[in-house]
Amino acid sequence: MMKIFQKRLREMRLLCGLTQREMAEKLDISQPSYIRYENGTAEPSLEKLVKISEIFDVSVDYLVGKSEV
């Protein structure tokens, strides 16, 4: 499931034209912390996962690979 999350997180960020630094700022975390989400060495808290879904206007299920929409 993490592989899907990593892939979708990066894809959605690029589709929205955001940098890793901009995503970190939106999530109120450091850029290295955000990078760890994308490279799979850390998982976001539920609160951050929900915030990511709101930023991209997608469901948490989509981000974690439980749905295709």
Summary of the structure (lengths in Angstrom):
residues: 69
radius of gyration: 10.6
end to end distance: 15.8
largest distance: 29.3
contacts: 171
relative contact order: 0.19
helix: 67%
strand: 0%
